[in-house]
Amino acid sequence: MIFAICQKVEGLDGKFTVGKVYLAHESMQHEKKLVDMTMLIVIDDEGNRVHVNPDHGQFKYPDSVFGVWVGDDKSEVQICKGDIFLIDEADEDALHIEDGGFFTKDNFILIDQTNLVPGDMLMDIEDGKWKKVMRVDEAEWVVVEGSSERRELSDFRFAVGGKDLLSEPVAICIDAKGLDSLTEGNMYVIKESKELHHLVEGDDGKAEWYAKARFSFD
């Protein structure tokens, strides 16, 4: 299968969203008649298979896209929820991480113009700080606040709640035992993250490091 980013919806039979990434494959048959191999089938927003002529300009077809891991952490292959990977191949059931193998599709959300926009917050893996997105090319690079450098999306991590992408790292406190500065059930913005801790501004207005286990994005 190949990737198809919707550029316009005019002339399309199915339900599509401009800027969204879809999966497509070549069609050998249309209405029980053989067609030219350049005809594509694109899976639309409702899961329907829609025949598309790639010469009509409704889609562009990048060789790769970026995807966010929204599945459970996989310590054996060092994959964590929110990690961003370059996806360079796809089939009916799985997506391929560059240099990392195939994983089932439900472990990913593909990044496109519908889920990453300027103003969103991403964690810089290099220093653990959450930074505001200033400019973005969803298939190639991102520029964050305080820098003019174009960097690959795989340099960053998304905040993920359940299997949804979050525009900012807001977490719920699930354990405030022994602390006066946190309240169970309250939501807090994560300012910085390390392997086992989050930097959070507590109820007293002071930013302190707390164990990650005290918070949940779900």
C-alpha positions in Angstrom: 0.0 0.0 0.0 1.0 3.6 -0.4 0.2 6.9 1.4 -2.1 9.5 0.0 -2.6 13.0 1.5 -5.9 14.6 0.5 -5.5 17.9 -1.3 -9.1 18.6 -2.3 -12.4 16.8 -2.0 -14.1 18.0 -5.2 -14.8 15.1 -7.5 -14.3 12.4 -4.9 -17.1 9.9 -4.3 -16.3 9.1 -0.7 -16.0 11.1 2.5 -12.5 12.7 2.8 -10.8 15.4 4.8 -8.3 17.9 3.2 -4.8 17.5 4.7 -5.5 14.0 6.1 -3.3 10.9 5.4 -5.0 7.9 3.9 -3.8 4.5 2.8 -4.2 3.5 -0.9 -3.4 0.6 -3.2 -3.6 -0.1 -6.9 -6.9 -1.4 -8.3 -7.0 -4.3 -10.7 -10.8 -4.2 -11.0 -13.6 -1.6 -11.1 -17.2 -2.5 -11.3 -16.1 -6.0 -12.4 -14.1 -4.6 -15.4 -10.4 -4.5 -15.6 -9.0 -1.0 -15.4 -5.6 0.6 -15.9 -3.2 -0.2 -13.1 -2.8 3.5 -12.3 -6.4 3.5 -10.8 -6.1 3.6 -7.0 -8.4 2.5 -4.2 -8.3 4.9 -1.2 -9.9 4.0 2.1 -12.0 7.0 3.2 -13.1 8.4 6.6 -15.9 5.9 6.8 -13.8 2.9 5.9 -15.1 2.6 2.4 -12.9 1.7 -0.6 -13.1 4.6 -3.1 -11.7 4.4 -6.6 -9.5 7.4 -7.4 -7.6 8.5 -10.5 -4.2 9.7 -9.3 -3.9 12.1 -12.3 -6.9 14.2 -11.1 -4.8 15.9 -8.3 -7.0 15.2 -5.4 -4.1 13.5 -3.5 -0.4 13.7 -3.2 1.6 10.5 -2.6 4.6 10.8 -0.3 7.1 8.0 0.0 6.8 8.1 3.8 4.9 9.8 6.6 5.3 10.1 10.4 3.3 8.2 12.9 2.8 8.5 16.7 2.9 5.3 18.7 -0.3 5.1 20.8 0.0 1.4 21.8 1.4 0.1 25.0 5.0 0.7 25.8 7.3 -2.0 24.4 10.5 -2.1 26.6 12.0 -4.9 24.6 12.3 -2.7 21.5 12.5 0.6 23.4 9.2 2.0 22.2 7.1 4.3 24.4 3.7 5.8 24.0 4.0 9.1 22.2 7.2 8.3 20.3 7.2 9.5 16.7 8.5 7.3 13.9 9.1 7.6 10.2 6.6 5.1 8.5 8.0 4.0 5.1 5.7 1.1 4.2 2.2 -0.2 4.9 0.1 -3.2 4.2 -3.6 -4.1 5.0 -2.9 -4.7 8.7 0.5 -3.2 9.6 2.8 -0.2 9.3 6.6 -0.4 8.9 8.9 1.8 11.1 12.0 2.7 9.2 14.8 0.3 10.4 12.3 -1.1 13.0 10.0 -3.7 11.4 6.2 -4.0 11.0 3.7 -3.4 13.8 -0.1 -3.6 13.7 -1.8 -0.4 12.5 -3.8 0.2 15.6 -0.6 1.0 17.4 -0.3 4.2 15.4 -1.9 7.5 14.5 -0.5 9.0 11.3 0.5 12.6 11.6 -1.2 15.0 9.2 -2.7 18.5 9.0 -5.7 17.4 11.1 -3.8 16.5 14.2 -0.6 18.6 14.3 -0.8 22.4 13.9 1.1 25.4 15.2 0.4 26.0 18.8 0.5 22.3 19.8 3.1 21.1 22.3 5.7 18.4 21.7 8.4 17.1 24.0 11.9 17.6 22.8 13.6 14.2 23.4 17.0 15.9 23.6 16.2 17.9 26.8 12.8 16.6 27.9 11.2 20.1 27.7 7.7 20.6 26.1 7.9 23.1 23.3 5.3 24.9 21.3 5.1 24.2 17.6 5.6 27.3 15.5 5.7 25.9 12.0 5.2 22.4 10.6 5.4 20.3 7.5 3.6 17.3 8.7 5.5 14.9 6.4 9.0 16.3 6.9 9.9 18.8 9.7 8.8 21.0 12.6 10.1 24.3 14.0 9.5 24.9 17.7 9.5 28.0 19.8 12.9 29.5 20.5 14.6 28.1 17.4 14.5 28.6 13.7 15.9 25.1 13.0 13.8 22.6 11.0 13.9 19.3 12.8 12.5 15.9 12.1 9.4 15.0 13.9 11.1 11.9 15.3 13.2 14.2 17.5 10.0 14.8 19.6 7.3 13.0 21.5 3.5 13.6 21.5 1.3 13.6 24.6 -1.1 10.7 24.3 -4.3 10.2 26.3 -5.7 6.7 25.7 -5.2 6.4 22.0 -5.8 10.1 21.3 -3.2 12.7 20.5 -3.2 15.7 22.9 -2.4 19.2 21.9 -0.7 19.9 25.2 0.7 17.6 28.0 -2.1 17.9 30.5 -2.2 15.0 32.9 -4.5 14.0 35.8 -3.1 13.4 39.2 -3.9 9.9 40.3 -1.8 9.7 43.5 -1.2 12.7 45.8 -0.5 10.6 48.9 1.9 12.4 51.3 1.8 15.7 49.3 0.1 19.0 50.0 1.0 20.4 46.6 -1.1 18.0 44.4 -4.7 17.1 44.5 -6.0 13.8 43.2 -8.3 14.3 40.2 -6.9 17.7 39.4 -5.3 18.3 36.0 -1.7 19.6 35.7 0.4 20.8 32.8 3.7 18.9 32.4 6.5 21.4 31.8 9.4 18.9 31.4 9.8 15.2 31.4 12.6 12.8 32.3 12.7 9.0 32.4 10.9 8.6 35.7 9.7 12.1 36.6 7.6 15.1 35.4 8.2 18.8 36.2 4.8 20.1 37.3 3.6 23.4 38.8 1.6 22.2 41.9 -1.3 23.8 43.8 1.2 26.0 45.6 2.4 27.6 42.4 5.8 26.0 42.6 7.3 23.8 39.9 8.7 20.6 41.3 9.7 17.1 40.1 7.2 14.4 40.8 7.2 10.7 40.0 5.5 9.9 36.6 3.4 7.3 38.4 1.5 10.0 40.2 0.0 11.1 36.8 -2.0 9.7 34.0 -2.9 11.1 30.5 -5.8 8.6 30.2 
